[in-house]
Amino acid sequence: MTKIKKNIPLIDQHNKRGFYLNKFGGNFVAETAIKPIEDLSNLFEKLRRNKKFLRKRDKYFKYYLGGETPFFKLENLTKHLGGAQIWCKDVSAINGDAHKAYHATVNALICKESGKKSLAGDTGAGMFGKNLAMAAKEMKIKCKIFMGTKDISRQALNVKFMKKAGAEVVPVDTGSRTLVDAVSECMRYYVSNCQTTHLAVGSAIGANVFLKICAWSTSQISRELKSQIIKEFGKIPKLHLLNVIGGGSSAIGFWNEFINYSKNHVKLTGVEAKYAAPLTTNAKIAILHGAAQYCLQDKNGQIADTHSISAGLDYPGVSPLHCMLKDTKRAKYTSCSDEGALNALKLIWKYENLRPSLEPAHAWAECIRIAPKLKKDEVIIVNNCGSGSKDAKIIKNKIGYYPK
Ligand SMILES: Cc1ncc(COP(=O)(O)O)c(C=O)c1O
């Protein structure tokens, strides 16, 4: 079996044509975008090694996004479930309410460096859209956000925020009217405007450079977490790192610094939404949004419809990086239903003062399922990657209440 190479960063483990394990990813892009994407690739490779740019990024992460996000033990939930200790990396505490703040900010910084005057991005749950709109406003860049009309209506709070920040929200009324269509429309727009516009892709998906920019940015989460764990435990104990998987940007960011530990030492578990679960259902490889990946398809090979109560998970494909982690067996993937996610929220609310969004609720459900089966010296950490306020209305409609 092919293995992850220990001495090469995860995002760099592709061949010359951008393929991971020679089969996932690549650059399936329109002719007109080839040169601008090549230029962006060269710029990104320069910037990620440039001390001045790194200082600027770190300054934005600290003073604009609010610095290190909290890491703490959920004493009550641990006691209630018995078994493993349950800890939370509360990324939802960031200024911007979700991990999307990292790659939105980095994309805006790269846009500035490229000399381009506008940004175009896709969004499903509205978290990337809202953070991109914020970063664009902060750096005085024009911003267009593509969003499916179904998501515009179910994530209205974030849409309001994007507009208030001065972004143009472009409604996408094709197909399932969700994230998959928003990404397609945004990429189409980019192909016709790539001389003037920087494309900011909302997850670790897309042609090679886009997924690299995203995963490189969210990796801030695991850099912080690793030092927080060592401060707390004096070492890296036996860990279970649980993360929800939509496109896969939060999970890659949460796991990046832990990939080289053995899987008996640090277990990585990704949780997909039950009806948007290419990794859990052994989906075949297809090309979607510029890259080859496991992707839900119908019997004719057309991209299949998905369903999730959570707009951020309603996506038929998944990052080529996760396809690689699955095939090398470095990470394990499972899935959770809408009902499972809602039940997890009820239990979290009962025992803890946390308000996760519907996306991380899927990871919390897996935590609640496995914690009682594990030993007390084992540590589960859940990436609480989004804040629930955007979902209050959906949740209230489903279960009748949402806590204050
Ligand atoms: C809060 C939150 N978590 C998770 C996701 C899923 O995306 P990804 O797997 O790229 O982190 C989203 C997507 O919008 C989100 O908003």
The ligand as a MOL file (V3000), in Angstrom:
LIG
                    3D

  0  0  0     0  0            999 V3000
M  V30 BEGIN CTAB
M  V30 COUNTS 16 16 0 0 0
M  V30 BEGIN ATOM
M  V30 1 C -18.7100 25.7410 10.1130 0
M  V30 2 C -18.4080 24.8330 8.9950 0
M  V30 3 N -17.8460 23.6460 9.2500 0
M  V30 4 C -17.5550 22.7660 8.2690 0
M  V30 5 C -17.8490 23.0470 6.9550 0
M  V30 6 C -17.5450 22.0290 5.9160 0
M  V30 7 O -16.5430 22.4090 5.0520 0
M  V30 8 P -15.0520 21.8770 5.1840 0
M  V30 9 O -15.1310 20.3800 5.1870 0
M  V30 10 O -14.3740 22.4320 4.0120 0
M  V30 11 O -14.5020 22.3690 6.4750 0
M  V30 12 C -18.4170 24.2870 6.6250 0
M  V30 13 C -18.7160 24.6400 5.2410 0
M  V30 14 O -19.2800 25.6490 4.9390 0
M  V30 15 C -18.7030 25.1940 7.6760 0
M  V30 16 O -19.2530 26.3880 7.4330 0
M  V30 END ATOM
M  V30 BEGIN BOND
M  V30 1 1 1 2
M  V30 2 1 2 3
M  V30 3 2 2 15
M  V30 4 2 3 4
M  V30 5 1 4 5
M  V30 6 1 5 6
M  V30 7 2 5 12
M  V30 8 1 6 7
M  V30 9 1 7 8
M  V30 10 2 8 9
M  V30 11 1 8 10
M  V30 12 1 8 11
M  V30 13 1 12 13
M  V30 14 1 12 15
M  V30 15 2 13 14
M  V30 16 1 15 16
M  V30 END BOND
M  V30 END CTAB
M  END
